[in-house]
């Protein structure tokens, strides 16, 4: 245990921790901060968020046909308020947009109507009209499901899933704003964490190899089993780094105040059909689990590569294509849309299984090689 603890301390040095803080600070301010500081991002996003909170408070985590009808009745009542507002403004009546229907369908070629329309939205920023715009969008999206029950390019299996959700009356009624914001946030957090893991774990074994300490270490009582201890220390360090960063980043994410939606099934958010039916909170936990798996895989590969290359430059050269490939091609299907219906149902479990098996077998091979390695030459 003492040897394991010493190996962990060799990995998590104060210099590495300071570098970790620096790297994550830079990534936060350049990549992640936007998803916190600008949520909701202006209007009508602010009104979309406001209406979504009202809907959850009033209707709960899902909506049936009666509740959707009530939502439409509220919209009709709000339209009458807008009619009265426009009728009270002489310039709108004279311009021919004295009702909300005419106002919403104004002619952009008519300079007077266009100017008055912009005045309401950009100068006066009347809340009522922004809210009506969002309510109308939600109603239209719900009604379109009858015309377009599933995409034209859906596979047979995807069509069955769409029909299953529609038959069960699982309607997409809540704004996509909340879950889209989380997807963007968790993707950027994953990037920061994977970079951090590679940064911390990469030098673990290379450092001792470059100082020609492995041969000396293997002559000790622990013998060549020390290699496995180094791997264990790397995995524990990976867990510590991932956990610490997740705690920090999710503490910051809590400022978005999305906990009201934690019990909402993700298939009730617009544009979020999935193979399974988790709640928003369960989806968050699934993404966290995925980050841990990816972190351990990259940690294992980092330690494995650290055992075979001769310099830090070569070590980074091997890992950069691996990390870049994951960020460009793998992060979306394996994290952001981990259960999304747009990808084959087998893709995610197969991909994670292959990555874990390959990384573990690679480490097993290197462990066997270390046991047989000639320390004299």
C-alpha distance (Angstrom), angle and dihedral (degrees) to the residues before:
residue distance angle dihedral
X1 . . .
X2 3.80 . .
X3 3.82 90.4 .
X4 3.80 90.4 49.5
X5 3.80 90.9 50.3
X6 3.81 91.0 49.5
X7 3.81 90.9 50.8
X8 3.82 90.4 51.2
X9 3.81 90.2 50.6
X10 3.80 89.4 51.3
X11 3.81 88.8 56.2
X12 3.82 99.8 40.5
X13 3.79 98.6 48.3
X14 3.79 120.7 161.4
X15 3.83 89.5 -109.4
X16 3.80 91.2 54.8
X17 3.80 91.6 46.6
X18 3.82 91.5 50.7
X19 3.80 89.9 49.5
X20 3.80 88.7 48.3
X21 3.80 91.1 53.6
X22 3.80 91.2 47.3
X23 3.82 94.5 49.0
X24 3.80 93.3 46.9
X25 3.79 92.4 45.9
X26 3.80 90.0 54.7
X27 3.80 92.8 45.6
X28 3.80 91.2 47.1
X29 3.79 95.7 52.4
X30 3.79 94.7 41.9
X31 3.82 101.3 37.8
X32 3.80 116.4 9.1
X33 3.80 104.8 35.4
X34 3.80 93.1 72.2
X35 3.82 91.6 64.9
X36 3.81 89.7 56.2
X37 3.79 105.5 34.2
X38 3.81 94.2 43.8
X39 3.78 101.9 42.2
X40 2.94 112.8 148.6
X41 3.79 89.6 26.1
X42 3.81 105.1 -141.5
X43 3.76 124.3 -68.8
X44 2.98 138.8 4.4
X45 3.84 85.3 14.3
X46 3.80 90.2 65.7
X47 3.80 90.8 53.3
X48 3.80 90.7 45.5
X49 3.82 89.9 55.6
X50 3.82 92.2 45.0
X51 3.82 93.1 51.5
X52 3.82 91.5 45.3
X53 3.82 91.3 55.8
X54 3.81 90.0 48.4
X55 3.81 90.5 50.4
X56 3.82 93.7 51.2
X57 3.81 91.0 47.1
X58 3.80 92.2 49.1
X59 3.80 104.9 33.5
X60 3.80 104.4 22.8
X61 3.79 128.2 -135.5
X62 3.82 95.6 -32.9
X63 3.80 137.4 23.0
X64 3.79 129.5 -135.8
X65 3.81 126.9 -160.4
X66 3.81 93.5 -87.5
X67 3.79 91.7 52.9
X68 3.79 91.4 46.8
X69 3.81 88.2 51.9
X70 3.81 89.2 51.2
X71 3.81 89.0 51.2
X72 3.81 89.1 53.6
X73 3.81 90.3 49.4
X74 3.80 89.8 53.5
X75 3.80 88.2 51.1
X76 3.82 91.1 51.7
X77 3.80 90.4 50.4
X78 3.81 90.4 50.2
X79 3.81 89.9 50.0
X80 3.81 89.3 56.9
X81 3.81 88.9 52.6
X82 3.79 89.1 52.3
X83 3.83 90.2 48.5
X84 3.80 90.2 54.5
X85 3.79 91.0 46.8
X86 3.81 92.7 51.8
X87 3.80 93.2 43.3
X88 3.81 89.1 55.2
X89 3.82 90.4 56.7
X90 3.80 110.6 78.3
X91 3.83 94.7 -161.2
X92 3.81 92.1 57.6
X93 3.80 93.1 49.3
X94 3.81 91.9 48.7
X95 3.80 90.9 48.1
X96 3.82 90.3 55.5
X97 3.80 97.3 -111.0
X98 3.80 98.9 101.9
X99 3.83 93.9 134.0
X100 3.77 130.7 55.0
X101 3.80 92.7 -117.6
X102 3.81 91.0 55.9
X103 3.81 91.4 41.6
X104 3.81 92.9 52.0
X105 3.81 91.0 47.8
X106 3.79 96.8 42.9
X107 3.81 121.0 151.9
X108 3.79 110.2 -107.2
X109 3.81 87.3 -158.9
X110 3.81 89.0 62.8
X111 3.81 102.8 85.7
X112 3.81 94.5 -159.2
X113 3.80 94.2 50.1
X114 3.79 91.7 43.2
X115 3.81 91.7 51.1
X116 3.82 92.5 49.6
X117 3.80 91.6 46.8
X118 3.81 90.5 52.3
X119 3.78 90.3 46.1
X120 3.81 91.7 59.0
X121 3.80 94.4 47.2
X122 3.79 104.8 32.4
X123 3.81 107.0 24.8
X124 3.79 106.0 29.2
X125 3.83 95.1 21.6
X126 3.80 92.9 -156.8
X127 3.83 107.5 -158.2
X128 3.80 93.5 -147.3
X129 3.80 93.6 63.3
X130 3.79 94.9 46.9
X131 3.81 90.0 50.4
X132 3.80 92.4 47.9
X133 3.78 89.6 51.6
X134 3.81 91.0 54.3
X135 3.81 94.8 43.4
X136 3.79 90.0 50.5
X137 3.82 90.6 51.1
X138 3.81 92.5 51.9
X139 3.81 92.5 48.0
X140 3.81 92.6 47.5
X141 3.79 91.7 49.3
X142 3.80 91.2 50.8
X143 3.80 93.3 48.9
X144 3.80 92.7 47.4
X145 3.80 90.7 62.5
X146 3.82 87.8 76.6
X147 3.81 90.8 54.8
X148 3.81 96.1 39.1
X149 3.84 106.9 27.8
X150 3.81 91.0 168.8
X151 3.83 138.6 -3.0
X152 3.79 116.6 -78.2
X153 3.81 91.4 -122.7
X154 3.83 95.2 52.0
X155 3.79 117.0 131.6
X156 3.81 121.6 -123.0
X157 3.81 91.3 -100.5
X158 3.79 92.0 48.1
X159 3.81 90.9 50.0
X160 3.80 89.8 53.5
X161 3.80 89.9 52.6
X162 3.82 92.1 48.8
X163 3.79 90.7 49.3
X164 3.80 91.1 47.1
X165 3.82 91.5 54.9
X166 3.81 93.3 44.0
X167 3.81 92.1 48.0
X168 3.81 89.6 51.3
X169 3.84 87.5 49.9
X170 3.78 93.0 -121.1
X171 3.78 96.4 159.6
X172 3.79 126.9 -168.9
X173 3.78 99.7 -125.8
X174 3.81 107.9 139.9
X175 3.78 124.4 82.6
X176 3.80 116.8 -94.3
X177 3.81 89.5 -135.9
X178 3.81 96.4 96.2
X179 3.78 99.2 47.9
X180 3.82 94.0 39.0
X181 3.80 89.3 54.0
X182 3.80 90.8 50.8
X183 3.80 92.4 48.1
X184 3.79 91.5 53.4
X185 3.80 90.9 44.6
X186 3.82 96.2 48.7
X187 3.82 92.4 45.5
X188 3.79 91.7 55.7
X189 3.80 91.2 43.2
X190 3.81 89.2 52.6
X191 3.81 89.8 52.4
X192 3.81 90.7 52.1
X193 3.81 92.0 47.2
X194 3.82 95.8 47.5
X195 3.80 91.0 49.3
X196 3.80 89.0 48.7
X197 3.80 93.4 50.2
X198 3.80 92.7 49.3
X199 3.80 90.8 46.1
X200 3.81 94.0 50.7
X201 3.81 101.2 38.5
X202 3.81 101.9 37.9
X203 3.84 98.3 79.8
X204 3.84 93.7 43.4
X205 3.81 98.6 104.7
X206 3.81 99.3 12.0
X207 3.80 90.2 65.3
X208 3.82 92.5 60.2
X209 3.81 92.4 40.9
X210 3.79 93.0 52.5
X211 3.81 89.3 52.1
X212 3.82 89.9 46.8
X213 3.79 90.9 -123.0
X214 3.80 98.8 132.9
X215 3.79 94.2 78.4
X216 3.80 90.5 50.8
X217 3.80 91.9 45.8
X218 3.81 92.0 50.4
X219 3.81 90.8 58.3
X220 3.81 90.8 60.7
X221 3.81 123.9 96.2
X222 3.80 91.3 -93.9
X223 3.77 88.2 57.5
X224 3.78 121.6 180.0
X225 3.78 90.9 -21.0
X226 3.80 83.0 83.2
X227 3.81 88.0 81.7
X228 3.81 90.1 64.2
X229 3.80 89.0 47.3
X230 3.79 89.1 55.2
X231 3.82 90.0 50.8
X232 3.82 90.4 49.7
X233 3.81 90.5 48.5
X234 3.80 89.1 51.0
X235 3.80 92.8 51.3
X236 3.82 92.5 47.3
X237 3.81 89.6 48.7
X238 3.81 89.6 49.1
X239 3.80 90.0 52.4
X240 3.81 91.4 48.9
X241 3.81 93.3 49.2
X242 3.82 94.2 46.7
X243 3.81 93.5 45.4
X244 3.80 94.3 47.3
X245 3.80 93.1 48.7
X246 3.81 93.3 45.4
X247 3.81 90.4 51.9
X248 3.80 90.7 51.2
X249 3.79 96.4 44.3
X250 3.81 95.9 44.2
X251 3.80 90.1 47.9
X252 3.78 86.0 57.8
X253 3.82 91.9 43.5
X254 3.82 89.6 56.7
X255 3.82 86.6 71.7
X256 3.82 87.4 73.5
X257 3.82 88.4 68.3
X258 3.79 97.1 -140.8
X259 3.82 95.9 142.2
X260 3.82 88.8 105.2
X261 3.82 87.1 71.5
X262 3.82 97.4 47.6
X263 3.83 93.4 103.8
X264 3.82 94.3 44.3
X265 3.85 112.3 109.5
X266 3.80 109.4 -118.6
X267 3.81 92.3 -129.1
X268 3.82 88.8 67.8
X269 3.82 90.6 64.7
X270 3.79 114.5 91.1
X271 3.80 113.5 -97.4
X272 3.79 94.9 9.5
X273 3.77 109.8 111.4
X274 3.80 109.2 155.9
X275 3.79 139.2 -177.9
X276 3.80 90.2 -115.1
X277 3.81 136.3 34.7
X278 3.81 109.1 -122.2
X279 3.77 124.3 153.0
X280 3.79 119.4 -112.7
X281 3.82 90.2 -99.8
X282 3.81 92.1 50.0
X283 3.80 88.4 49.7
X284 3.82 89.0 53.4
X285 3.83 90.2 51.5
X286 3.81 89.9 48.7
X287 3.82 90.2 53.5
X288 3.80 90.3 48.8
X289 3.82 90.3 51.5
X290 3.81 89.5 49.5
X291 3.81 91.0 52.8
X292 3.81 90.3 51.9
X293 3.81 91.4 51.1
X294 3.81 92.5 47.2
X295 3.79 90.0 46.0
X296 3.81 93.0 52.3
X297 3.81 91.5 45.9
X298 3.80 92.1 51.5
X299 3.79 89.8 43.2
X300 3.80 91.8 53.9
X301 3.79 91.9 47.2
X302 3.82 90.9 47.6
X303 3.81 91.3 53.9
X304 3.79 92.2 43.6
X305 3.81 92.8 51.5
X306 3.80 88.7 44.3
X307 3.81 86.9 61.5
X308 3.78 96.8 56.1
X309 3.83 109.3 33.4
X310 3.77 124.7 81.6
X311 3.80 102.1 -143.6
X312 3.78 143.6 26.1
X313 3.80 90.5 -114.2
X314 3.80 91.2 56.7
X315 3.81 90.3 45.2
X316 3.80 91.9 54.6
X317 3.80 91.0 43.0
X318 3.79 91.0 58.2
X319 3.79 95.6 45.2
X320 3.81 101.3 42.6
X321 3.86 93.9 71.7
X322 3.81 89.6 45.8
X323 3.81 93.4 51.0
X324 3.82 93.2 41.0
X325 3.82 91.4 50.3
X326 3.79 90.8 51.9
X327 3.81 93.3 48.1
X328 3.80 94.5 46.1
X329 3.79 102.5 38.0
X330 3.80 108.9 12.1
X331 3.79 109.2 39.7
X332 3.80 96.5 71.7
X333 3.83 99.7 51.7
X334 3.82 95.3 31.8
X335 3.81 97.8 46.4
X336 3.81 120.7 2.4
X337 3.82 94.1 44.1
X338 3.78 97.1 20.3
X339 3.82 92.6 149.0
X340 3.80 97.7 20.6
X341 3.77 116.3 141.1
X342 3.83 91.1 -133.5
X343 3.80 90.7 77.4
X344 3.84 126.6 59.0
X345 3.80 111.9 -88.8
X346 3.81 91.6 -124.8
X347 3.82 95.6 52.0
X348 3.81 100.5 83.5
X349 3.84 100.8 43.6
X350 3.81 90.6 42.9
X351 3.81 93.5 48.5
X352 3.79 94.5 48.6
X353 3.80 92.1 44.9
X354 3.81 92.1 50.8
X355 3.82 92.9 47.3
X356 3.80 92.7 49.5
X357 3.80 94.3 45.3
X358 3.81 93.9 46.9
X359 3.81 93.9 47.1
X360 3.82 93.1 46.7
X361 3.83 93.0 46.4
X362 3.80 89.6 48.5
X363 3.80 90.6 53.9
X364 3.83 91.6 45.1
X365 3.80 89.6 52.3
X366 3.80 92.1 49.9
X367 3.81 91.3 46.2
X368 3.82 89.9 53.9
X369 3.79 89.8 46.8
X370 3.80 91.8 51.2
X371 3.81 90.8 52.2
X372 3.81 89.8 56.4
X373 3.81 98.8 36.4
X374 3.79 117.3 122.7
X375 3.82 105.4 -123.6
X376 3.79 93.0 -168.6
X377 3.79 96.1 66.4
